[in-house]
Amino acid sequence: MRERLTPRFFDYYASVETGPITVRHPHERDLPAGCVGRPAFGVRVEVRDPDARGVGRVVVSGAAIATGSEGDTDDARASGPGAAITMGDLGRLDEEGRLHLHGRADDVIISGGVNVEPEEVEAALESHPAIRAACVVGVPDAEWGQRVVATIVPEVDPAPANALLDEHLRGLLSPPKRPKGLHVVTALPLTRIGKIDRRAVATLVKELER
């Protein structure tokens, strides 16, 4: 964006209910992917119930946060300005107070008792030069609870063999996180705003595995 539009591009993490939450400034070019910067003015960001890595649910509070929606009953409304709202995202705060996002809380796959973040597996898959895009979902499994299944769009035809991909992933992911199933498609379904539609991919996987 900065190369094509303007070097003064600001990146915001925000929602309808909160407005801007964090800001990544133009000079912060070397931050890793997933880092969305520091809290915006007047906003407090917390991470609740963190795991050993410090990753937990993102909670936001501040005077600009919505206290409810039109049609809410009094019981449904927040307690007033400054009340906290729990986002659907997982994240961690680094030592500089910057927020790093780790995906949606409801997308986490629990396989063999291990929490698997789809974005981590997708990033590992897409680091292979023969894969253009990947989407990872959890499929019910009698042994694992959920089985990690990947759907990929190859960069070349034919797609790389499963054994080659597994070898690539061995150095990047622990065994529970490596996909137990792999499907090759020409394109991944997208939402109206151009994001990969994970629920549609899960439906597609069910159809492919019948």
Secondary structure, DSSP 8 states (H G I E B T S, - for coil): -TTTT-TT--EEEEETTTEEEEEE-TT--SS-TTB--EE-TTEEEEEES--TTS-EEEEEEETTS----TT--GGGS-SSTT-EEEEEEEEEE-TTS-EEEEEEGGG-EEETTEEE-HHHHHHHHHTSTTEEEEEEEEEEETTTEEEEEEEEEESSSS---HHHHHHHHHTTS-GGGS-SEEEE-S---B-TTS-B-HHHHHHHHHHHT-
